[in-house]
Amino acid sequence: MLGEKLNIRNVSLDNFCYFCIAAVASLAVFFILHNANWVIGDDFEWLKTTALGIAEPISYHVGNGRFVPFNHFDSNLTLFLPCGNTAFVHYLLVAIVFCLASFSFLKALKTHVPNANGVLLLGAYSFFVYESVNVYLSIIYPEKIIILGFALFMYLFQKLHEENFGGRLILLCAVVLYITYAKEPVFGVFVVFSLVNLLFRRRKINANEKRFCYFCLLNAFVYALLYYFIVFQHSDSFYNQGRVQLTYIQNIVESVKHQPFLIVILGFLVYRIYIILKSREISVLDGFLFMSVAYCSAYFILKLNDGYYFIPSVVLALPSICKALSELLQQKKIKYLVYVFLCLLLYKSAKNIIVMGESTSYNRTYYPEYFQNLARIAETNTIYAVTDSLKMSDLHYGYKVKNDEIFIGYWMTPRNLNYKFTYISSVDSVPKGSYVRIYDNGLKFYKK
């Protein structure tokens, strides 16, 4: 009878945790869709393509050191949906990707950590949302697809090990192929994973797993060749070039400031290497952990230190860390301390979703109204931008000016897809009573 009561209590607790997981996911989806609208920044990419019913070409993100033809290519799915040119449908697609990523991540955890109870799953998912919700609240981040791809990969690879089914191998290869061309560092991390399996786990993997590893090596080789001949040889500037004046050590420090969980990942790596050397055994979860470190190392080298760049690394490392936590939960002395920690993660996740969601919702209201007001002015007046050809040749300065032109043209009635400011070198040359936009030393807009 006592055993039955404990079992019922555990089932009830697990069900409550699953309810909380659904609640966290629903809260995130609500804010992803709330006040869906175009905001300033890279959203202009959609204002020139799918928001006009035009497919985004794979050549859009090829050149100037970039070779990610599938970056945002998923947005073309909106063309097949009713009202697909609206911001809401674009964010509906983002919400679907988020739900798929959430489901795949939880399936991957259950597959690799079979003794994980509801509390651990809730804590892990809460942290997953805490880390990743930022990239789903804005349409611009390709990390949303990378996260989904990595979560699917971790789940499908284990299923390939258990079932050795050829159809699953094809699906797994398709996932890897797509995300390889959606973000540059991806091809390298699968090289790391493949080498770990082929060199250190060869006797533990089946024939299809070996085929998958060889596919990853071939895929990386093809990607590197295409990058070299299509992009590298024809680029005289590269993404982020000249923007970060930091040494590599300084950049790593800044990266850790923006993404503190990197300390946990690197610390856990040291711990796992010690265990591997001691036991002479390496698991598939260790392979994911090495992928995680390889992914963040790529951004250390590229000197890109914003926190969202490292979110896919966090996703790759979580199953291995959760496995260690599940073992700690077997020890009664610290079990409840771990439970308290996991509950704090739930609180932080919900709070983060609300804070960031409200901020995003405000931007989705403010910026459309701001540009609609500018568009109404531009319909009947000339707007002078004080600039010159030298300033406009600067990639980031020119980006700000052209970004504004695209947004103003989009909101004009009738829509003017080729709208341009009237460029002028000095504010003194602007006729009295005309509107002036200045980009030097902060943004200024006024009527002279």
Secondary structure, DSSP 8 states (H G I E B T S, - for coil): -HHHHHHHHHHHHHHHHHHHHHHHHHHHHHHHHTT----SSTTHHHHTTGGGT----TTTTEETTEE-TTTTGGGGGGGGSTTTTSHHHHHHHHHHHHHHHHHHHHHHHHHH-TT--HHHHHHHHHHHHHHHHHHHHSTT-THHHHHHHHHHHHHHHHHHHHH--HHHHHHHHHHHHHHHTTSTTHHHHHHHHHHHHHHHSTTTS-HHHHHHHHHHHHHHHHHHHHIIIIIGGG-SS-TTTTT----HHHHHHHHHHH-THHHHHHHHHHHHHHHHHHHT---HHHHHHHHHHHHHHHHHHHT---GGGGHHHHHHHHHHHHHHHHHHTTSHHHHHHHHHHHHHHHHHHHHHHHHHHHHHHHHHHHHHHHHHHHHHHHHHS-EEEE--HHHHHSHHHHHHHHHHHHHHHHHSSS--TT---EEES-GGGS-TT-EEEE-TTS-EEEE-
